[in-house]
Amino acid sequence: MTRSLQAVAYRRPSVLESAAGGQRLGLETSRGATPVGPMDHPRFFAGFLTSPQAASAALLAVADVAAARYYQRQLSASLDPVVTGNGDRLRFESFSGCGGVHARLDVLTPGLDGGEVGHGTTNVDVNNPLREALSRIGADDPLHLRVGPEELAVTTLDGPVVEKKVPLPDRWLRGFAEAQVIAAGFDLRAELSAAEAVRFLRALPRGGVRGSVGGPRWVVPAGRGLRPTTRAVPGAVCLPGPERLVALQRVLRHATSLRVYGPAVASAAAGPLASAWEIVLPGMRLTLTLSPDASRGFSGEGGVLDALATEEAAGDAELISVLLAWEPRIDVTDLAAAAGLTAERVRAALIHLGTSGRVGYDTAEAAYFHRELPYDAGRVERHNPRLRSARTLLLAGAVTLDGSVATVTAEDGHVHRVREAAGVLSCSCLWWAKYRGGRGPCKHALAVRMARRSGSVEPGTVGQGSVEPVAGSVPAGRDVAVVDGGVR
C-alpha cells in the first residue's frame, strides 16, 4: 500500500483553560486554504458556543472516529480533524483509521454566538489532554471557542512549537473523496424522536466488528421507530457494522432527533449499501457515514471513476472551481447561470471536484458545500488503479467498439466483452461477476466509456487515440497542509 510521511505544525497545543466568565477552548490550526491563498495558521472563529456541553461531546465524537479503527483494530490510527469555515457555520470532519467511517459535525449559526465565522479549511490539533478536559465540561459552563491562533500568538511566536509527522496512505485520500460522492445518492429514509433514537442506538451491539460475517443488517421504519429486517425490502436502510455507530453514544443525552439516510433499495437481493446516521443537536448536527461493510473502506467503491474519466467534466470542474466562494450550500442553478453550463454539467463538475476534496456533500441539506481538504488532492486520481489501468488499455489500442458491444483485450491476452444496456456497462470479467457494478466500473468498462466519450476510437476499429490524463485539481507547486493521520 502506498503511503507517504506528512507533517502538520501548530503554534502551540490546543487547550481548554479556565478564565474569567467561563472556560476558553482554543483549537490551534495548521497550514490551510483560505480565500486569499494558503495561510500558515488561519483564524476562523472567536466567540461562544450556545450549547457547550453538547458541542464538547460532539467534538469528542469526531475525535473518537479520527482515532478509531473499526476493522483490524490491532493497527494504530491517529487523525487530527479537518475544520472548514463556511461563513455561517463551522464543519469539523474526520475519517476512521480503517477507512470505513466518515464523521462530520456541523456547528450552525444558532450554535455560535458573538463572533463572525471566517472562510477556509485546515486541520486542528486535538490532543489527549484536550480530550480529557472536554469530557469534564459542565452543563452550565460558558464555553468560549477560538479556532485559530490568538492575535498575540500570531505576532510573538516564531515558528511552530508542535509538529506531528504521520503516515498518510493513499486509501485515506481516496476514501474521503468516495464518501461524499456516495452520500450524494442518499435520501432521507427515517426520522426518530429523541426518545426513540436513544432506545434504538443503545440497543445496538458494541462488540468487535467481524467484517461481513452473517451478511448485512437492515432496518425499516416501523411506527415511531426502526425495526430490524432480514432482507432489503423497499424503504429499508442498510446498517453495515452497527458497532461503528458507537461514537454517537457520546451525544445521545443532548439529541433532539435521529435522521437516517440511504440510497433506494433496488430489490430484495440488494447487497450491502452505505448509509448515513445524523444526530440533531441544539444548533448542531453530527453525522456518521458508514461504508457498505465494516471490512470494506470507502476507497475501493469506484464512485468517482466515471467523473475522473470524463474530459468534459474535468474542464467544467476547472471553470466551476473559480466560481466557488466557500459557500455553505452550493446552488446548482446559480452556478449554471454564472458558468454558462447546463445544470447537469454543473452536477458532473461538482462530482469531479468532490473526487479531489474541493467540495463535500451535506445529506441534511441535500447540497454540496465548498471546502479544500488540506492535502495534495491530485493524488486522488493518480492513485486510482482502475483508472490508470483503463488509460493504459486505451493507449495500448486494446478497445474495439461495435455498437452496444465492445471488446477489450487485456494485458494477458484475454478478450472481455463489454455490453451497454440502459446506460449501464456490464463486462464478462471476474470483477463484474463478483460485484455486478456495486463497486463502480471495472477497468475494461471504464476504458470503453473513455473511448466513447473521447471519440478516439471509431466503431468497429481498435483504439489508437491519445488520451491525456486529467489534470489534478490542485495547481502544481501549491503548498498545502496535509491532514494528520492515515489509514492502514
C-alpha positions as CSV (number, residue, x, y, z in Angstrom):
1,M,0.0,0.0,0.0
2,T,1.4,3.4,-1.0
3,R,1.8,5.8,1.8
4,S,3.9,9.0,2.5
5,L,5.1,10.7,5.6
6,Q,3.3,14.0,6.1
7,A,3.8,16.7,8.7
8,V,1.4,19.2,10.3
9,A,2.6,22.0,12.5
10,Y,0.8,24.1,15.2
11,R,1.8,27.2,17.0
12,R,1.0,25.5,20.3
13,P,-1.2,22.6,21.5
14,S,-4.9,23.1,21.6
15,V,-6.1,23.6,25.2
16,L,-9.1,24.1,27.4
17,E,-8.4,26.6,30.2
18,S,-10.4,28.4,32.9
19,A,-10.9,32.2,32.5
20,A,-13.0,34.9,33.9
21,G,-16.6,34.3,33.0
22,G,-16.1,30.6,32.0
23,Q,-14.0,28.2,30.1
24,R,-11.9,29.0,27.0
25,L,-11.4,26.4,24.3
26,G,-8.5,27.2,21.9
27,L,-8.2,25.0,18.8
28,E,-4.9,25.5,17.1
29,T,-4.8,25.4,13.3
30,S,-2.2,24.2,10.8
31,R,-1.5,25.4,7.3
32,G,-4.6,25.6,5.2
33,A,-6.5,27.1,2.3
34,T,-8.3,30.5,2.6
35,P,-9.9,32.9,0.1
36,V,-6.6,34.8,0.0
37,G,-4.5,31.7,-0.6
38,P,-2.6,29.3,1.6
39,M,-2.0,30.5,5.2
40,D,0.1,29.0,7.9
41,H,-2.3,29.3,10.8
42,P,-5.7,30.7,9.7
43,R,-8.2,32.0,12.2
44,F,-11.8,31.1,11.6
45,F,-13.8,32.0,14.7
46,A,-13.7,33.6,18.2
47,G,-17.0,33.5,20.2
48,F,-19.2,31.4,22.4
49,L,-20.9,28.1,21.9
50,T,-24.5,28.2,22.8
51,S,-24.7,24.6,23.9
52,P,-21.2,24.0,25.3
53,Q,-21.7,20.5,26.8
54,A,-23.3,19.2,23.7
55,A,-20.7,20.8,21.5
56,S,-17.9,19.3,23.6
57,A,-19.4,15.8,23.4
58,A,-19.8,16.2,19.6
59,L,-16.2,17.3,19.1
60,L,-15.1,14.3,21.1
61,A,-17.2,12.0,18.9
62,V,-15.5,13.4,15.8
63,A,-12.1,12.8,17.6
64,D,-13.2,9.3,18.5
65,V,-13.7,8.4,14.9
66,A,-10.4,10.0,13.9
67,A,-8.6,7.8,16.4
68,A,-10.6,4.6,15.7
69,R,-10.1,1.5,13.6
70,Y,-13.4,-0.5,13.4
71,Y,-11.7,-3.2,11.4
72,Q,-8.3,-4.8,12.2
73,R,-8.3,-3.0,15.5
74,Q,-4.7,-4.1,16.4
75,L,-3.3,-1.5,13.9
76,S,-3.0,2.1,15.2
77,A,-4.8,5.1,13.8
78,S,-4.5,8.8,14.6
79,L,-6.0,11.7,12.7
80,D,-6.5,15.3,13.5
81,P,-9.9,16.6,12.3
82,V,-10.3,18.9,9.4
83,V,-12.2,22.2,10.1
84,T,-13.9,24.3,7.4
85,G,-15.3,27.8,7.9
86,N,-18.2,28.5,5.6
87,G,-19.2,32.0,6.7
88,D,-22.2,30.9,8.7
89,R,-21.1,27.6,10.2
90,L,-18.1,25.6,11.2
91,R,-17.7,22.0,10.0
92,F,-15.4,19.5,11.7
93,E,-14.6,16.3,9.8
94,S,-12.6,13.2,10.4
95,F,-12.1,9.7,8.9
96,S,-11.6,6.5,10.7
97,G,-8.3,4.7,10.5
98,C,-9.8,1.7,8.7
99,G,-11.3,4.0,6.0
100,G,-14.9,3.0,6.5
101,V,-16.5,5.8,8.7
102,H,-16.7,9.5,7.9
103,A,-17.7,11.8,10.7
104,R,-18.8,15.5,10.3
105,L,-20.0,17.9,13.0
106,D,-21.8,21.0,11.6
107,V,-21.9,23.8,14.2
108,L,-24.6,26.0,12.7
109,T,-25.4,29.7,13.2
110,P,-27.7,29.0,16.2
111,G,-24.9,27.1,17.8
112,L,-22.5,30.0,17.6
113,D,-22.7,33.4,19.4
114,G,-20.6,36.6,19.5
115,G,-18.2,36.1,16.6
116,E,-18.1,36.0,12.8
117,V,-17.2,32.8,11.0
118,G,-14.3,33.0,8.6
119,H,-13.7,31.1,5.4
120,G,-11.2,28.3,4.6
121,T,-10.1,24.8,5.5
122,T,-7.3,23.5,7.7
123,N,-6.8,20.8,10.3
124,V,-6.9,21.3,14.1
125,D,-4.9,19.8,16.9
126,V,-7.0,17.5,19.2
127,N,-4.6,16.1,21.7
128,N,-5.2,13.7,24.6
129,P,-5.1,16.3,27.4
130,L,-7.7,18.3,25.5
131,R,-9.9,15.3,25.1
132,E,-9.8,14.7,28.8
133,A,-10.6,18.3,29.6
134,L,-13.6,18.4,27.1
135,S,-15.1,15.3,28.8
136,R,-15.4,17.3,32.0
137,I,-17.3,20.3,30.6
138,G,-20.3,21.0,32.8
139,A,-23.9,21.7,31.7
140,D,-23.8,25.4,32.9
141,D,-20.2,26.3,32.0
142,P,-20.0,29.1,29.4
143,L,-17.6,28.0,26.7
144,H,-15.7,30.4,24.5
145,L,-14.3,28.9,21.3
146,R,-11.4,30.1,19.3
147,V,-10.5,28.3,16.1
148,G,-7.1,29.6,15.1
149,P,-4.3,31.4,17.0
150,E,-4.7,34.3,19.3
151,E,-3.7,37.6,17.9
152,L,-0.8,37.9,20.4
153,A,0.4,34.5,19.4
154,V,0.4,35.4,15.7
155,T,2.8,38.3,16.3
156,T,5.1,37.0,19.0
157,L,5.7,33.3,18.3
158,D,8.5,32.4,15.8
159,G,7.7,29.2,14.1
160,P,5.8,26.1,15.3
161,V,6.3,24.5,18.7
162,V,4.1,21.4,17.9
163,E,4.8,19.2,14.9
164,K,3.3,15.8,14.1
165,K,4.6,13.5,11.4
166,V,2.3,10.7,10.4
167,P,2.0,8.2,7.6
168,L,-0.8,9.1,5.1
169,P,-1.8,6.1,2.9
170,D,-3.5,6.8,-0.4
171,R,-6.5,4.8,0.7
172,W,-7.4,7.6,3.1
173,L,-7.2,10.2,0.4
174,R,-9.4,8.2,-1.9
175,G,-11.9,7.3,0.9
176,F,-12.6,11.0,1.7
177,A,-13.4,11.6,-1.9
178,E,-15.6,8.5,-2.4
179,A,-17.6,9.1,0.8
180,Q,-19.1,12.4,-0.4
181,V,-19.8,11.1,-3.9
182,I,-21.7,8.1,-2.4
183,A,-23.6,10.4,0.0
184,A,-24.9,12.5,-2.9
185,G,-27.1,9.5,-3.8
186,F,-28.8,9.3,-0.4
187,D,-32.3,10.4,0.6
188,L,-33.9,10.8,4.0
189,R,-35.4,7.4,4.9
190,A,-36.5,7.8,8.6
191,E,-36.6,10.4,11.4
192,L,-36.9,9.3,15.0
193,S,-37.7,11.4,18.1
194,A,-35.0,11.8,20.8
195,A,-36.5,9.0,22.9
196,E,-36.8,6.6,20.0
197,A,-33.2,7.5,18.9
198,V,-31.9,6.7,22.4
199,R,-33.8,3.4,22.5
200,F,-32.6,2.3,19.1
201,L,-28.9,3.3,19.4
202,R,-28.5,1.9,22.9
203,A,-29.8,-1.5,21.8
204,L,-27.1,-1.9,19.1
205,P,-24.3,-4.3,19.7
206,R,-21.0,-2.8,20.9
207,G,-18.7,-5.8,20.3
208,G,-15.9,-6.2,17.9
209,V,-16.6,-5.9,14.2
210,R,-16.1,-9.1,12.3
211,G,-16.4,-7.9,8.8
212,S,-19.3,-9.2,6.8
213,V,-20.0,-12.4,8.9
214,G,-23.7,-13.1,8.8
215,G,-24.4,-10.7,5.9
216,P,-25.6,-7.1,6.0
217,R,-28.1,-5.9,8.6
218,W,-31.2,-3.9,7.5
219,V,-33.7,-1.7,9.3
220,V,-37.0,-0.4,8.2
221,P,-39.2,2.4,9.6
222,A,-42.0,1.0,11.7
223,G,-44.3,3.3,13.6
224,R,-42.2,5.8,15.5
225,G,-39.0,3.8,15.4
226,L,-36.9,1.3,13.4
227,R,-37.2,-2.4,13.4
228,P,-34.7,-5.0,12.0
229,T,-35.5,-6.9,8.9
230,T,-33.6,-9.8,7.4
231,R,-33.7,-8.6,3.8
232,A,-33.6,-5.4,1.7
233,V,-37.3,-4.6,1.5
234,P,-38.4,-1.3,-0.2
235,G,-37.7,1.6,2.2
236,A,-35.1,-0.3,4.2
237,V,-31.8,1.1,5.1
238,C,-28.6,-0.9,5.4
239,L,-26.8,-0.8,8.8
240,P,-23.4,-2.2,8.0
241,G,-21.4,-2.9,11.1
242,P,-23.7,-1.4,13.8
243,E,-20.8,-1.2,16.2
244,R,-19.4,1.6,14.1
245,L,-22.2,3.9,15.4
246,V,-20.7,3.8,18.9
247,A,-19.3,7.4,18.7
248,L,-22.9,8.6,18.7
249,Q,-23.3,7.4,22.3
250,R,-21.4,10.5,23.5
251,V,-24.2,12.9,22.4
252,L,-27.4,10.9,22.9
253,R,-28.4,12.8,26.1
254,H,-28.3,16.0,24.0
255,A,-30.1,14.7,20.9
256,T,-33.3,16.1,19.7
257,S,-33.8,13.6,16.9
258,L,-32.1,11.0,14.7
259,R,-32.3,11.1,10.9
260,V,-31.3,8.1,8.7
261,Y,-30.2,8.4,5.1
262,G,-29.5,5.9,2.4
263,P,-29.9,5.0,-1.3
264,A,-33.1,3.5,-2.7
265,V,-33.2,-0.3,-2.5
266,A,-33.5,-1.8,-5.9
267,S,-34.5,-5.3,-5.0
268,A,-34.7,-7.8,-2.1
269,A,-31.5,-9.3,-3.4
270,A,-29.6,-6.0,-2.9
271,G,-26.1,-6.3,-1.5
272,P,-24.8,-4.2,1.4
273,L,-25.1,-0.4,0.9
274,A,-23.6,2.7,2.6
275,S,-25.8,4.8,4.9
276,A,-25.6,8.0,7.0
277,W,-26.8,8.5,10.6
278,E,-27.4,12.0,11.7
279,I,-27.9,13.1,15.3
280,V,-29.6,16.5,15.6
281,L,-28.3,18.6,18.5
282,P,-29.2,22.1,19.7
283,G,-27.7,24.3,16.9
284,M,-25.6,21.4,15.5
285,R,-25.7,18.2,13.5
286,L,-23.4,15.2,13.9
287,T,-23.4,12.7,11.0
288,L,-21.6,9.4,10.6
289,T,-21.5,7.9,7.1
290,L,-20.8,4.2,7.0
291,S,-19.2,2.2,4.2
292,P,-21.2,-0.8,2.9
293,D,-19.2,-3.2,5.1
294,A,-17.1,-2.9,8.2
295,S,-14.2,-4.7,6.4
296,R,-14.6,-2.5,3.3
297,G,-13.4,1.0,3.3
298,F,-14.7,3.7,1.0
299,S,-11.5,3.9,-1.0
300,G,-12.4,1.0,-3.3
301,E,-16.0,1.9,-4.0
302,G,-15.3,3.3,-7.5
303,G,-18.0,6.0,-7.4
304,V,-15.5,8.7,-8.6
305,L,-14.1,6.8,-11.6
306,D,-16.6,7.9,-14.2
307,A,-16.2,11.6,-13.2
308,L,-12.4,11.3,-13.3
309,A,-12.6,9.7,-16.8
310,T,-14.8,12.5,-18.3
311,E,-12.7,15.1,-20.1
312,E,-15.7,17.4,-20.4
313,A,-16.4,17.3,-16.6
314,A,-12.7,17.9,-15.9
315,G,-12.8,21.1,-18.0
316,D,-16.1,22.2,-16.4
317,A,-14.7,21.5,-13.0
318,E,-11.8,23.9,-13.5
319,L,-14.3,26.6,-14.5
320,I,-16.7,25.9,-11.6
321,S,-13.8,25.9,-9.1
322,V,-13.0,29.5,-10.0
323,L,-16.6,30.5,-9.1
324,L,-16.7,28.8,-5.7
325,A,-16.6,31.1,-2.7
326,W,-16.7,28.8,0.4
327,E,-20.5,28.6,0.2
328,P,-22.2,26.5,2.9
329,R,-24.7,25.4,0.3
330,I,-23.8,25.4,-3.4
331,D,-26.7,26.5,-5.6
332,V,-26.5,24.5,-8.8
333,T,-28.9,26.8,-10.7
334,D,-26.9,29.9,-9.8
335,L,-23.6,28.2,-10.8
336,A,-25.1,27.0,-14.1
337,A,-26.1,30.6,-14.9
338,A,-22.7,32.0,-13.9
339,A,-20.7,29.4,-15.8
340,G,-23.0,29.2,-18.9
341,L,-23.4,25.5,-18.4
342,T,-26.4,23.2,-18.0
343,A,-27.4,22.1,-14.5
344,E,-26.4,18.5,-15.5
345,R,-22.9,19.6,-16.5
346,V,-22.5,21.6,-13.2
347,R,-23.5,18.5,-11.2
348,A,-21.0,16.4,-13.1
349,A,-18.3,19.0,-12.4
350,L,-19.1,19.1,-8.7
351,I,-18.7,15.3,-8.5
352,H,-15.4,15.7,-10.2
353,L,-14.4,18.4,-7.7
354,G,-15.6,16.1,-4.9
355,T,-13.0,13.5,-6.0
356,S,-10.3,15.9,-5.1
357,G,-11.8,17.0,-1.8
358,R,-12.8,20.5,-3.1
359,V,-16.4,20.1,-2.2
360,G,-18.2,18.0,0.4
361,Y,-21.8,16.9,0.5
362,D,-24.3,17.6,3.3
363,T,-27.1,15.0,3.4
364,A,-29.3,17.1,5.7
365,E,-29.5,19.9,3.1
366,A,-29.1,17.7,0.0
367,A,-26.4,20.0,-1.3
368,Y,-22.7,20.3,-1.9
369,F,-20.6,22.8,0.1
370,H,-17.2,24.3,-0.7
371,R,-14.1,23.2,1.2
372,E,-10.5,22.5,0.3
373,L,-9.1,19.4,2.0
374,P,-5.5,20.2,3.3
375,Y,-3.6,17.6,1.3
376,D,-2.4,17.2,-2.3
377,A,-5.8,16.4,-3.9
378,G,-4.1,15.5,-7.2
379,R,-3.0,12.2,-5.6
380,V,-6.7,11.1,-5.5
381,E,-6.7,10.5,-9.3
382,R,-3.1,9.4,-9.7
383,H,-3.6,6.5,-7.2
384,N,-6.8,5.1,-8.6
385,P,-5.5,1.8,-10.0
386,R,-8.6,1.1,-12.2
387,L,-8.4,4.5,-13.8
388,R,-4.7,4.0,-14.5
389,S,-5.3,0.6,-16.0
390,A,-8.2,1.9,-18.2
391,R,-6.0,4.6,-19.6
392,T,-3.2,2.0,-20.3
393,L,-5.7,-0.2,-22.1
394,L,-6.9,2.7,-24.3
395,L,-3.4,3.9,-25.1
396,A,-2.4,0.4,-26.0
397,G,-5.2,0.1,-28.6
398,A,-7.0,-2.6,-26.7
399,V,-10.5,-1.3,-27.2
400,T,-12.7,-2.2,-30.1
401,L,-16.2,-0.6,-30.4
402,D,-19.1,-2.2,-32.3
403,G,-22.5,-0.7,-31.4
404,S,-23.7,-1.6,-28.0
405,V,-21.0,-4.3,-27.6
406,A,-17.2,-3.6,-27.3
407,T,-14.3,-5.9,-26.8
408,V,-11.2,-5.2,-24.7
409,T,-8.1,-7.2,-25.0
410,A,-6.5,-7.4,-21.5
411,E,-2.8,-7.4,-20.8
412,D,-2.7,-11.2,-20.5
413,G,-4.4,-11.6,-23.9
414,H,-7.9,-12.5,-22.6
415,V,-10.7,-10.8,-24.6
416,H,-13.5,-9.3,-22.5
417,R,-16.9,-8.2,-23.9
418,V,-18.4,-5.0,-22.6
419,R,-22.1,-4.5,-23.2
420,E,-24.3,-1.5,-22.7
421,A,-28.0,-1.6,-21.6
422,A,-29.9,1.4,-20.4
423,G,-26.7,3.3,-20.0
424,V,-25.1,0.7,-17.8
425,L,-22.0,-1.1,-18.9
426,S,-21.5,-4.8,-17.9
427,C,-18.4,-6.9,-18.6
428,S,-17.5,-10.6,-18.9
429,C,-14.6,-10.2,-16.5
430,L,-14.4,-11.6,-13.0
431,W,-14.6,-8.2,-11.4
432,W,-18.1,-7.6,-12.8
433,A,-19.1,-11.2,-12.0
434,K,-18.2,-10.5,-8.3
435,Y,-19.5,-7.0,-7.8
436,R,-22.1,-6.6,-10.5
437,G,-21.3,-2.9,-10.7
438,G,-21.7,-2.4,-6.9
439,R,-18.2,-1.0,-6.6
440,G,-18.0,1.1,-9.7
441,P,-17.0,0.1,-13.3
442,C,-14.2,-2.4,-13.9
443,K,-11.2,-1.2,-15.8
444,H,-12.5,-2.7,-19.1
445,A,-15.9,-0.9,-18.9
446,L,-14.1,2.3,-17.9
447,A,-11.8,2.1,-20.9
448,V,-14.8,1.6,-23.2
449,R,-16.6,4.6,-21.7
450,M,-13.5,6.7,-22.0
451,A,-13.1,5.7,-25.7
452,R,-16.7,6.6,-26.5
453,R,-16.5,9.9,-24.7
454,S,-13.2,10.9,-26.3
455,G,-14.2,9.8,-29.8
456,S,-10.7,8.4,-30.2
457,V,-12.0,5.1,-31.3
458,E,-14.1,4.6,-34.5
459,P,-16.8,2.0,-34.4
460,G,-15.5,-1.4,-35.5
461,T,-11.9,-0.4,-35.1
462,V,-9.2,-0.8,-32.5
463,G,-8.5,2.3,-30.5
464,Q,-5.2,4.2,-31.3
465,G,-6.1,7.6,-30.0
466,S,-4.0,9.5,-27.5
467,V,-5.7,10.1,-24.2
468,E,-4.1,12.6,-21.9
469,P,-4.5,12.2,-18.1
470,V,-7.0,14.5,-16.5
471,A,-5.1,17.2,-14.6
472,G,-5.3,17.2,-10.8
473,S,-7.3,20.0,-9.4
474,V,-4.6,21.3,-7.2
475,P,-2.2,23.6,-9.2
476,A,1.3,22.4,-9.5
477,G,3.6,23.7,-6.8
478,R,0.8,24.6,-4.5
479,D,1.9,24.4,-0.8
480,V,-0.9,22.8,1.2
481,A,-1.1,21.2,4.6
482,V,-1.8,17.5,5.0
483,V,-4.3,16.1,7.4
484,D,-2.5,14.5,10.3
485,G,-3.3,10.8,10.3
486,G,-3.8,7.9,8.0
487,V,-5.4,4.6,7.1
488,R,-3.6,1.3,7.1
